[in-house]
Amino acid sequence: MAEQSRNDARSDLVTAGQVDEGLKLCARYGVHPALLFMEQVGVPRRVALRVLCSPEHFRQRDRRRQPRPVR
């Protein structure tokens, strides 16, 4: 599997919003209800599990439309 780069622009704002809602649910009710919500709204299970179970792999409010310039 190709590793996601933090320089990739987040292009799917709908999924990004659903993931944000899932993270709010996770903080309030726990991982299982958040996972069920994300699956129900169409977030791929692999993405939902990565975000909920591996916080070091999810993006931190970084919704650039363009990648960061290479230095």
Distance bins in CASP14 RR format, pairs under 12 A and 6 or more apart:
PFRMAT RR
TARGET T0000
AUTHOR 0000-0000-0000
RMODE 2
METHOD distances of the structure
MODEL  1
1 46 0 0 0 0 1 0 0 0 0 0 0
1 47 0 0 0 0 0 1 0 0 0 0 0
1 50 0 0 0 0 0 1 0 0 0 0 0
2 8 0 0 0 0 0 1 0 0 0 0 0
3 50 0 0 0 0 0 1 0 0 0 0 0
3 57 0 0 0 0 1 0 0 0 0 0 0
4 10 0 0 0 0 1 0 0 0 0 0 0
4 46 0 0 0 0 0 1 0 0 0 0 0
4 47 0 0 0 0 1 0 0 0 0 0 0
4 50 0 0 0 0 1 0 0 0 0 0 0
4 51 0 0 0 0 0 1 0 0 0 0 0
4 54 0 0 0 0 0 1 0 0 0 0 0
4 57 1 0 0 1 0 0 0 0 0 0 0
4 58 0 0 0 0 1 0 0 0 0 0 0
4 59 0 0 0 0 1 0 0 0 0 0 0
4 62 0 0 0 0 0 1 0 0 0 0 0
5 57 0 0 0 0 0 1 0 0 0 0 0
5 59 0 0 0 0 0 1 0 0 0 0 0
5 62 0 0 0 0 0 1 0 0 0 0 0
5 64 0 0 0 0 0 1 0 0 0 0 0
5 67 0 0 0 0 1 0 0 0 0 0 0
5 68 0 0 0 0 1 0 0 0 0 0 0
5 70 0 0 0 0 0 1 0 0 0 0 0
6 56 0 0 0 0 0 1 0 0 0 0 0
6 57 0 0 0 0 0 1 0 0 0 0 0
6 58 0 0 0 0 0 1 0 0 0 0 0
6 59 1 0 0 1 0 0 0 0 0 0 0
6 60 0 0 0 0 1 0 0 0 0 0 0
6 62 1 0 0 1 0 0 0 0 0 0 0
6 64 0 0 0 0 1 0 0 0 0 0 0
6 67 0 0 0 0 1 0 0 0 0 0 0
6 68 1 0 0 1 0 0 0 0 0 0 0
7 59 0 0 0 0 0 1 0 0 0 0 0
7 62 0 0 0 0 1 0 0 0 0 0 0
7 64 0 0 0 0 1 0 0 0 0 0 0
7 66 0 0 0 0 1 0 0 0 0 0 0
7 67 1 0 1 0 0 0 0 0 0 0 0
7 68 1 0 1 0 0 0 0 0 0 0 0
7 69 0 0 0 0 1 0 0 0 0 0 0
7 70 1 0 0 1 0 0 0 0 0 0 0
7 71 0 0 0 0 0 1 0 0 0 0 0
8 59 0 0 0 0 1 0 0 0 0 0 0
8 62 0 0 0 0 1 0 0 0 0 0 0
8 63 0 0 0 0 0 1 0 0 0 0 0
8 64 0 0 0 0 1 0 0 0 0 0 0
8 65 0 0 0 0 0 1 0 0 0 0 0
8 66 0 0 0 0 0 1 0 0 0 0 0
8 67 1 0 0 1 0 0 0 0 0 0 0
8 68 0 0 0 0 1 0 0 0 0 0 0
9 16 0 0 0 0 0 1 0 0 0 0 0
9 59 0 0 0 0 0 1 0 0 0 0 0
9 62 0 0 0 0 1 0 0 0 0 0 0
9 63 0 0 0 0 1 0 0 0 0 0 0
9 64 1 0 1 0 0 0 0 0 0 0 0
9 65 1 0 1 0 0 0 0 0 0 0 0
9 66 1 0 1 0 0 0 0 0 0 0 0
9 67 1 0 1 0 0 0 0 0 0 0 0
9 68 0 0 0 0 1 0 0 0 0 0 0
10 16 1 0 1 0 0 0 0 0 0 0 0
10 17 0 0 0 0 1 0 0 0 0 0 0
10 19 0 0 0 0 1 0 0 0 0 0 0
10 20 0 0 0 0 0 1 0 0 0 0 0
10 47 0 0 0 0 0 1 0 0 0 0 0
10 58 0 0 0 0 0 1 0 0 0 0 0
10 59 1 0 0 1 0 0 0 0 0 0 0
10 60 0 0 0 0 0 1 0 0 0 0 0
10 61 0 0 0 0 0 1 0 0 0 0 0
10 62 1 0 0 1 0 0 0 0 0 0 0
10 63 1 0 1 0 0 0 0 0 0 0 0
10 64 1 0 0 1 0 0 0 0 0 0 0
10 65 0 0 0 0 1 0 0 0 0 0 0
10 66 0 0 0 0 0 1 0 0 0 0 0
10 67 0 0 0 0 0 1 0 0 0 0 0
11 63 0 0 0 0 1 0 0 0 0 0 0
11 64 0 0 0 0 0 1 0 0 0 0 0
11 65 0 0 0 0 1 0 0 0 0 0 0
11 66 0 0 0 0 0 1 0 0 0 0 0
11 67 0 0 0 0 0 1 0 0 0 0 0
12 18 0 0 0 0 1 0 0 0 0 0 0
12 19 0 0 0 0 1 0 0 0 0 0 0
12 42 0 0 0 0 0 1 0 0 0 0 0
12 43 0 0 0 0 1 0 0 0 0 0 0
12 44 0 0 0 0 0 1 0 0 0 0 0
12 47 0 0 0 0 0 1 0 0 0 0 0
12 59 0 0 0 0 0 1 0 0 0 0 0
12 63 0 0 0 0 0 1 0 0 0 0 0
12 65 0 0 0 0 0 1 0 0 0 0 0
13 19 0 0 0 0 0 1 0 0 0 0 0
13 20 0 0 0 0 0 1 0 0 0 0 0
13 63 1 0 0 1 0 0 0 0 0 0 0
13 64 0 0 0 0 0 1 0 0 0 0 0
13 65 0 0 0 0 1 0 0 0 0 0 0
14 20 0 0 0 0 0 1 0 0 0 0 0
14 21 0 0 0 0 0 1 0 0 0 0 0
14 41 0 0 0 0 1 0 0 0 0 0 0
14 42 0 0 0 0 1 0 0 0 0 0 0
14 43 0 0 0 0 1 0 0 0 0 0 0
15 21 0 0 0 0 0 1 0 0 0 0 0
15 22 0 0 0 0 0 1 0 0 0 0 0
15 38 0 0 0 0 1 0 0 0 0 0 0
15 41 0 0 0 0 1 0 0 0 0 0 0
15 42 1 0 0 1 0 0 0 0 0 0 0
15 43 1 0 1 0 0 0 0 0 0 0 0
15 44 0 0 0 0 1 0 0 0 0 0 0
15 47 1 0 0 1 0 0 0 0 0 0 0
15 48 0 0 0 0 0 1 0 0 0 0 0
15 51 0 0 0 0 0 1 0 0 0 0 0
15 59 0 0 0 0 0 1 0 0 0 0 0
15 63 0 0 0 0 0 1 0 0 0 0 0
16 22 0 0 0 0 0 1 0 0 0 0 0
16 23 0 0 0 0 0 1 0 0 0 0 0
16 38 0 0 0 0 0 1 0 0 0 0 0
16 41 0 0 0 0 0 1 0 0 0 0 0
16 43 0 0 0 0 1 0 0 0 0 0 0
16 47 0 0 0 0 0 1 0 0 0 0 0
16 51 0 0 0 0 0 1 0 0 0 0 0
16 58 0 0 0 0 0 1 0 0 0 0 0
16 59 0 0 0 0 1 0 0 0 0 0 0
16 61 0 0 0 0 1 0 0 0 0 0 0
16 62 0 0 0 0 1 0 0 0 0 0 0
16 63 1 0 0 1 0 0 0 0 0 0 0
16 64 0 0 0 0 0 1 0 0 0 0 0
16 65 0 0 0 0 0 1 0 0 0 0 0
17 23 0 0 0 0 1 0 0 0 0 0 0
17 24 0 0 0 0 0 1 0 0 0 0 0
17 37 0 0 0 0 0 1 0 0 0 0 0
17 38 0 0 0 0 0 1 0 0 0 0 0
17 41 0 0 0 0 1 0 0 0 0 0 0
17 42 0 0 0 0 0 1 0 0 0 0 0
17 43 0 0 0 0 1 0 0 0 0 0 0
17 51 0 0 0 0 0 1 0 0 0 0 0
17 59 0 0 0 0 0 1 0 0 0 0 0
17 61 0 0 0 0 0 1 0 0 0 0 0
17 63 0 0 0 0 1 0 0 0 0 0 0
18 24 0 0 0 0 0 1 0 0 0 0 0
18 25 0 0 0 0 0 1 0 0 0 0 0
18 34 0 0 0 0 0 1 0 0 0 0 0
18 37 0 0 0 0 1 0 0 0 0 0 0
18 38 1 0 0 1 0 0 0 0 0 0 0
18 39 0 0 0 0 0 1 0 0 0 0 0
18 40 0 0 0 0 1 0 0 0 0 0 0
18 41 1 0 1 0 0 0 0 0 0 0 0
18 42 1 0 0 1 0 0 0 0 0 0 0
18 43 1 0 1 0 0 0 0 0 0 0 0
18 44 0 0 0 0 0 1 0 0 0 0 0
18 47 0 0 0 0 1 0 0 0 0 0 0
18 48 0 0 0 0 1 0 0 0 0 0 0
18 51 0 0 0 0 0 1 0 0 0 0 0
19 25 0 0 0 0 0 1 0 0 0 0 0
19 26 0 0 0 0 0 1 0 0 0 0 0
19 34 0 0 0 0 1 0 0 0 0 0 0
19 35 0 0 0 0 0 1 0 0 0 0 0
19 37 0 0 0 0 0 1 0 0 0 0 0
19 38 1 0 0 1 0 0 0 0 0 0 0
19 39 0 0 0 0 0 1 0 0 0 0 0
19 41 0 0 0 0 1 0 0 0 0 0 0
19 42 0 0 0 0 0 1 0 0 0 0 0
19 43 1 0 0 1 0 0 0 0 0 0 0
19 44 0 0 0 0 0 1 0 0 0 0 0
19 47 1 0 0 1 0 0 0 0 0 0 0
19 48 1 0 0 1 0 0 0 0 0 0 0
19 49 0 0 0 0 0 1 0 0 0 0 0
19 50 0 0 0 0 1 0 0 0 0 0 0
19 51 1 0 1 0 0 0 0 0 0 0 0
19 52 0 0 0 0 1 0 0 0 0 0 0
19 58 1 0 0 1 0 0 0 0 0 0 0
19 59 0 0 0 0 1 0 0 0 0 0 0
19 60 0 0 0 0 0 1 0 0 0 0 0
19 61 0 0 0 0 0 1 0 0 0 0 0
19 63 0 0 0 0 0 1 0 0 0 0 0
20 26 0 0 0 0 0 1 0 0 0 0 0
20 27 0 0 0 0 0 1 0 0 0 0 0
20 34 0 0 0 0 0 1 0 0 0 0 0
20 37 0 0 0 0 0 1 0 0 0 0 0
20 38 0 0 0 0 0 1 0 0 0 0 0
20 41 0 0 0 0 0 1 0 0 0 0 0
20 43 0 0 0 0 0 1 0 0 0 0 0
20 51 0 0 0 0 1 0 0 0 0 0 0
20 58 0 0 0 0 0 1 0 0 0 0 0
20 59 0 0 0 0 0 1 0 0 0 0 0
20 60 0 0 0 0 0 1 0 0 0 0 0
20 61 0 0 0 0 1 0 0 0 0 0 0
20 63 0 0 0 0 1 0 0 0 0 0 0
21 27 0 0 0 0 0 1 0 0 0 0 0
21 28 0 0 0 0 0 1 0 0 0 0 0
21 29 0 0 0 0 0 1 0 0 0 0 0
21 33 0 0 0 0 0 1 0 0 0 0 0
21 34 0 0 0 0 1 0 0 0 0 0 0
21 37 1 0 0 1 0 0 0 0 0 0 0
21 38 0 0 0 0 1 0 0 0 0 0 0
21 40 0 0 0 0 0 1 0 0 0 0 0
21 41 1 0 0 1 0 0 0 0 0 0 0
21 42 0 0 0 0 0 1 0 0 0 0 0
21 43 0 0 0 0 1 0 0 0 0 0 0
21 48 0 0 0 0 0 1 0 0 0 0 0
21 51 0 0 0 0 0 1 0 0 0 0 0
22 28 0 0 0 0 1 0 0 0 0 0 0
22 29 0 0 0 0 1 0 0 0 0 0 0
22 30 0 0 0 0 1 0 0 0 0 0 0
22 31 0 0 0 0 1 0 0 0 0 0 0
22 32 0 0 0 0 0 1 0 0 0 0 0
22 33 0 0 0 0 1 0 0 0 0 0 0
22 34 1 0 1 0 0 0 0 0 0 0 0
22 35 0 0 0 0 1 0 0 0 0 0 0
22 36 0 0 0 0 1 0 0 0 0 0 0
22 37 1 0 1 0 0 0 0 0 0 0 0
22 38 1 0 1 0 0 0 0 0 0 0 0
22 39 0 0 0 0 0 1 0 0 0 0 0
22 40 0 0 0 0 0 1 0 0 0 0 0
22 41 0 0 0 0 1 0 0 0 0 0 0
22 42 0 0 0 0 0 1 0 0 0 0 0
22 43 0 0 0 0 1 0 0 0 0 0 0
22 47 0 0 0 0 0 1 0 0 0 0 0
22 48 0 0 0 0 1 0 0 0 0 0 0
22 51 0 0 0 0 1 0 0 0 0 0 0
22 52 1 0 0 1 0 0 0 0 0 0 0
22 58 0 0 0 0 0 1 0 0 0 0 0
23 29 0 0 0 0 0 1 0 0 0 0 0
23 30 0 0 0 0 0 1 0 0 0 0 0
23 31 0 0 0 0 0 1 0 0 0 0 0
23 33 0 0 0 0 0 1 0 0 0 0 0
23 34 1 0 0 1 0 0 0 0 0 0 0
23 35 0 0 0 0 0 1 0 0 0 0 0
23 37 0 0 0 0 0 1 0 0 0 0 0
23 38 0 0 0 0 1 0 0 0 0 0 0
23 43 0 0 0 0 0 1 0 0 0 0 0
23 48 0 0 0 0 0 1 0 0 0 0 0
23 51 1 0 0 1 0 0 0 0 0 0 0
23 52 1 0 0 1 0 0 0 0 0 0 0
23 53 0 0 0 0 0 1 0 0 0 0 0
23 55 0 0 0 0 1 0 0 0 0 0 0
23 58 0 0 0 0 1 0 0 0 0 0 0
23 59 0 0 0 0 0 1 0 0 0 0 0
23 60 0 0 0 0 0 1 0 0 0 0 0
23 61 0 0 0 0 0 1 0 0 0 0 0
24 30 0 0 0 0 0 1 0 0 0 0 0
24 33 0 0 0 0 0 1 0 0 0 0 0
24 34 0 0 0 0 1 0 0 0 0 0 0
24 37 0 0 0 0 1 0 0 0 0 0 0
24 38 0 0 0 0 0 1 0 0 0 0 0
24 52 0 0 0 0 0 1 0 0 0 0 0
25 31 0 0 0 0 1 0 0 0 0 0 0
25 32 0 0 0 0 1 0 0 0 0 0 0
25 33 1 0 1 0 0 0 0 0 0 0 0
25 34 1 0 1 0 0 0 0 0 0 0 0
25 35 0 0 0 0 1 0 0 0 0 0 0
25 36 0 0 0 0 1 0 0 0 0 0 0
25 37 1 0 1 0 0 0 0 0 0 0 0
25 38 0 0 0 0 1 0 0 0 0 0 0
25 40 0 0 0 0 0 1 0 0 0 0 0
25 41 0 0 0 0 0 1 0 0 0 0 0
25 43 0 0 0 0 0 1 0 0 0 0 0
25 48 0 0 0 0 0 1 0 0 0 0 0
25 51 0 0 0 0 0 1 0 0 0 0 0
25 52 0 0 0 0 1 0 0 0 0 0 0
26 32 0 0 0 0 1 0 0 0 0 0 0
26 33 1 0 0 1 0 0 0 0 0 0 0
26 34 1 1 0 0 0 0 0 0 0 0 0
26 35 0 0 0 0 1 0 0 0 0 0 0
26 36 0 0 0 0 0 1 0 0 0 0 0
26 37 0 0 0 0 1 0 0 0 0 0 0
26 38 0 0 0 0 1 0 0 0 0 0 0
26 48 0 0 0 0 1 0 0 0 0 0 0
26 49 0 0 0 0 0 1 0 0 0 0 0
26 51 0 0 0 0 1 0 0 0 0 0 0
26 52 1 0 1 0 0 0 0 0 0 0 0
26 53 0 0 0 0 1 0 0 0 0 0 0
26 55 0 0 0 0 1 0 0 0 0 0 0
26 58 0 0 0 0 0 1 0 0 0 0 0
27 33 0 0 0 0 0 1 0 0 0 0 0
27 34 0 0 0 0 1 0 0 0 0 0 0
27 52 0 0 0 0 0 1 0 0 0 0 0
27 55 0 0 0 0 0 1 0 0 0 0 0
28 34 0 0 0 0 1 0 0 0 0 0 0
28 37 0 0 0 0 0 1 0 0 0 0 0
29 35 0 0 0 0 0 1 0 0 0 0 0
29 36 0 0 0 0 1 0 0 0 0 0 0
29 37 0 0 0 0 1 0 0 0 0 0 0
29 52 0 0 0 0 0 1 0 0 0 0 0
30 36 0 0 0 0 0 1 0 0 0 0 0
30 37 0 0 0 0 0 1 0 0 0 0 0
30 52 0 0 0 0 1 0 0 0 0 0 0
30 53 0 0 0 0 0 1 0 0 0 0 0
31 37 0 0 0 0 0 1 0 0 0 0 0
31 38 0 0 0 0 0 1 0 0 0 0 0
31 48 0 0 0 0 1 0 0 0 0 0 0
31 49 0 0 0 0 1 0 0 0 0 0 0
31 51 0 0 0 0 0 1 0 0 0 0 0
31 52 1 0 1 0 0 0 0 0 0 0 0
31 53 1 0 0 1 0 0 0 0 0 0 0
31 54 0 0 0 0 0 1 0 0 0 0 0
31 55 0 0 0 0 0 1 0 0 0 0 0
32 38 0 0 0 0 0 1 0 0 0 0 0
32 39 0 0 0 0 0 1 0 0 0 0 0
32 48 0 0 0 0 0 1 0 0 0 0 0
32 49 0 0 0 0 0 1 0 0 0 0 0
32 52 0 0 0 0 1 0 0 0 0 0 0
32 53 0 0 0 0 0 1 0 0 0 0 0
33 39 0 0 0 0 0 1 0 0 0 0 0
33 40 0 0 0 0 0 1 0 0 0 0 0
33 48 0 0 0 0 0 1 0 0 0 0 0
33 52 0 0 0 0 0 1 0 0 0 0 0
34 40 0 0 0 0 0 1 0 0 0 0 0
34 41 0 0 0 0 0 1 0 0 0 0 0
34 43 0 0 0 0 1 0 0 0 0 0 0
34 48 1 0 0 1 0 0 0 0 0 0 0
34 49 0 0 0 0 0 1 0 0 0 0 0
34 51 0 0 0 0 1 0 0 0 0 0 0
34 52 1 0 1 0 0 0 0 0 0 0 0
34 53 0 0 0 0 0 1 0 0 0 0 0
35 41 0 0 0 0 0 1 0 0 0 0 0
35 42 0 0 0 0 0 1 0 0 0 0 0
35 43 0 0 0 0 1 0 0 0 0 0 0
35 44 0 0 0 0 0 1 0 0 0 0 0
35 45 1 0 0 1 0 0 0 0 0 0 0
35 46 0 0 0 0 0 1 0 0 0 0 0
35 47 0 0 0 0 0 1 0 0 0 0 0
35 48 1 0 1 0 0 0 0 0 0 0 0
35 49 1 0 0 1 0 0 0 0 0 0 0
35 50 0 0 0 0 0 1 0 0 0 0 0
35 51 0 0 0 0 1 0 0 0 0 0 0
35 52 1 0 1 0 0 0 0 0 0 0 0
35 53 0 0 0 0 1 0 0 0 0 0 0
36 42 0 0 0 0 0 1 0 0 0 0 0
36 43 0 0 0 0 0 1 0 0 0 0 0
36 45 0 0 0 0 0 1 0 0 0 0 0
36 48 0 0 0 0 1 0 0 0 0 0 0
36 52 0 0 0 0 0 1 0 0 0 0 0
37 43 0 0 0 0 1 0 0 0 0 0 0
37 48 0 0 0 0 1 0 0 0 0 0 0
37 51 0 0 0 0 0 1 0 0 0 0 0
37 52 0 0 0 0 0 1 0 0 0 0 0
38 44 0 0 0 0 1 0 0 0 0 0 0
38 45 0 0 0 0 1 0 0 0 0 0 0
38 46 0 0 0 0 0 1 0 0 0 0 0
38 47 1 0 0 1 0 0 0 0 0 0 0
38 48 1 1 0 0 0 0 0 0 0 0 0
38 49 0 0 0 0 1 0 0 0 0 0 0
38 50 0 0 0 0 0 1 0 0 0 0 0
38 51 1 0 0 1 0 0 0 0 0 0 0
38 52 1 0 0 1 0 0 0 0 0 0 0
38 53 0 0 0 0 0 1 0 0 0 0 0
38 58 0 0 0 0 0 1 0 0 0 0 0
39 45 1 0 1 0 0 0 0 0 0 0 0
39 46 0 0 0 0 0 1 0 0 0 0 0
39 47 0 0 0 0 0 1 0 0 0 0 0
39 48 1 0 0 1 0 0 0 0 0 0 0
39 49 0 0 0 0 1 0 0 0 0 0 0
39 52 0 0 0 0 0 1 0 0 0 0 0
40 48 0 0 0 0 0 1 0 0 0 0 0
41 47 0 0 0 0 0 1 0 0 0 0 0
41 48 0 0 0 0 1 0 0 0 0 0 0
42 48 0 0 0 0 1 0 0 0 0 0 0
43 49 0 0 0 0 1 0 0 0 0 0 0
43 50 0 0 0 0 0 1 0 0 0 0 0
43 51 0 0 0 0 1 0 0 0 0 0 0
43 52 0 0 0 0 0 1 0 0 0 0 0
43 58 0 0 0 0 0 1 0 0 0 0 0
44 50 0 0 0 0 1 0 0 0 0 0 0
44 51 0 0 0 0 0 1 0 0 0 0 0
45 51 0 0 0 0 0 1 0 0 0 0 0
45 52 0 0 0 0 0 1 0 0 0 0 0
45 53 0 0 0 0 0 1 0 0 0 0 0
46 52 0 0 0 0 0 1 0 0 0 0 0
46 53 0 0 0 0 0 1 0 0 0 0 0
46 54 0 0 0 0 0 1 0 0 0 0 0
46 57 0 0 0 0 0 1 0 0 0 0 0
47 53 0 0 0 0 0 1 0 0 0 0 0
47 54 0 0 0 0 0 1 0 0 0 0 0
47 57 0 0 0 0 1 0 0 0 0 0 0
47 58 0 0 0 0 1 0 0 0 0 0 0
47 59 0 0 0 0 0 1 0 0 0 0 0
48 54 0 0 0 0 0 1 0 0 0 0 0
48 57 0 0 0 0 0 1 0 0 0 0 0
48 58 0 0 0 0 0 1 0 0 0 0 0
49 55 0 0 0 0 0 1 0 0 0 0 0
49 57 0 0 0 0 0 1 0 0 0 0 0
49 58 0 0 0 0 0 1 0 0 0 0 0
50 56 0 0 0 0 1 0 0 0 0 0 0
50 57 1 0 1 0 0 0 0 0 0 0 0
50 58 1 0 0 1 0 0 0 0 0 0 0
50 59 0 0 0 0 0 1 0 0 0 0 0
51 57 1 0 0 1 0 0 0 0 0 0 0
51 58 1 0 1 0 0 0 0 0 0 0 0
51 59 0 0 0 0 1 0 0 0 0 0 0
51 60 0 0 0 0 0 1 0 0 0 0 0
52 58 0 0 0 0 1 0 0 0 0 0 0
62 68 0 0 0 0 1 0 0 0 0 0 0
END
